[in-house]
Amino acid sequence: MTPGLVSVLAGLLLWEVAGALVLVNRIILSPPHEVVAAGIELARSGELARHVGISLRELAVGLALAAVAGVPVGVLAGWFRRVAWVLRPLTAVFYATPVIVFAPLIVAWLGIGFWDKVLLVFLEGFFQFFVTVSAGVGALNDAWLRVATAFAARRGFTFRTVVLPGAVPYIMTGARLATGRGLVTVVVAELLASTAGLGWMVAYYGQNFKTAYVFVALVVAAGFGMLADAGLRRLERRVERWRPPA
Amino acid sequence: MASAGVTGNDGIALRVEGLSIAYPLPRLARRLDAVNAVSFDVADGSFVSLVGPSGCGKTSILNAVAGLLSGFEGRIVVHGRAVSGPGRDRALVFQHAALLPWRTVLGNVAYGLECHRVGRAEARRRALELVQLVELAGFEHHYPHELSGGMQQRVNLARALAVEASLLLMDEPFAALDAQTREAMQGELMRIWSVRRTTVLFITHQIDEAVYLSDRVVILSARPGRIKAVVDVTLPRPRSLATKRTERFLDVARRVWDLIEPGGALLEDGRLQGQEV
């Protein structure tokens, strides 16, 4: 057994024992076996799949739009100093502000539903992509650019063969940051105002003192976050085979 | 190679006339003179080295010839055409290999050709030939981080040779290698040069390297770089690494040292001193 597995199992055991012996009040803490039972029940009824599906769709659409907009704008701002001069002050304001504070405003514009969450994830993701990619492209190794210049490469060719491949590691970093923070944004936005989704489950079952159901939603959200990060790390290793192992 | 038989330039591949280079120092509100009124010729098909101490502006001269430097004074003419920017008639071998880390050996060797708009398949075919020439067969699909420093420099050299430019510019390509690898690479360069006889302008701060490789050694003074002396090296070719142990080679090297620092040769170069005893 790996040390990691041992610590996880020990934590679960502690949680179970605390639930059974010390804290009798099930509203404060549900022991793992009750959470598992609640999870099976929610999965059987199809409720869990419905809420997970809604949250994931909001997240996926928001992130996709963020990548489509954030990567090109980030590359342009990293490559053309004038673009950066215009965009940096604007993005600095947004980047320093937790995007979730715009939730009430966005709900007022778009109503409670799907697109308000998408817009929030988009904003969060856009700035993650923009900041990492523009900084990365701006700091590209000068020697690579000199090679292209010395071989009399056209500007477009240099862009395609040096700037874009050089930006890939930063795009991947941006994707991982955007995914992690996007997940938080979706859940919190659903907590604040929603009719479905993992965050809605937390809010709804919390208000009804069904703590085990709250935990189910939390465990699923955490599990998805870990899975997504692991998947992106794998993808990162694949597209960056050329990088020396760290 | 295009190096031979270019008409209308009197057999001169490169002519540098009255080249002065100064860099602005904005914080001190003055200019740093790096190179001062340097003139020399490189004959078609010959191997010429520029030697001088660190900071004598030899890399600045090379960058100016490569077309990477604007705002110099004087004239640089390559095969009868004044240099105004980078061009396909010149190829640069960089001091640090400067390979694109996401391209394999083959992709890096083909990169210069691709810059010159050679089609993919043709670039690949010619790159494969060069990979063989620099003896990296079997490493075509390796990434730069998987190669040793010496192997990276072979790729760097192959990339420049692949474009078949008439003038090869080499910027201290072996300076960052350990002594043994450097020796081996010097021998390799001589072998490759005997196969692909292109005109070379080679920058180094190592006297023995310059003497071993060159037909002519141009010696620069410390900053601002001025030409101190020009020595023609008449050692017979082909030269092997054994050439370096010959009395004649050591003689020429000593003469160059004396020109740089009269009487100081034996103190400066430990190896030369060792050979004397």
Interface residues (C-beta under 8 A of the other chain):
Chain A: A143 W144 R146 V147 A148 T149 A150 F151 A152 A153 F157 T161 V162 P165 G166 V168 E240 R241 W242 R243 P244
Chain B: A66 G67 L68 G85 P86 G87 R88 A91 L92 F94 H96 A98 L100 P101 W102 R103 Y111 G112 E114 C115 H116 Y143 P144 H145 V163
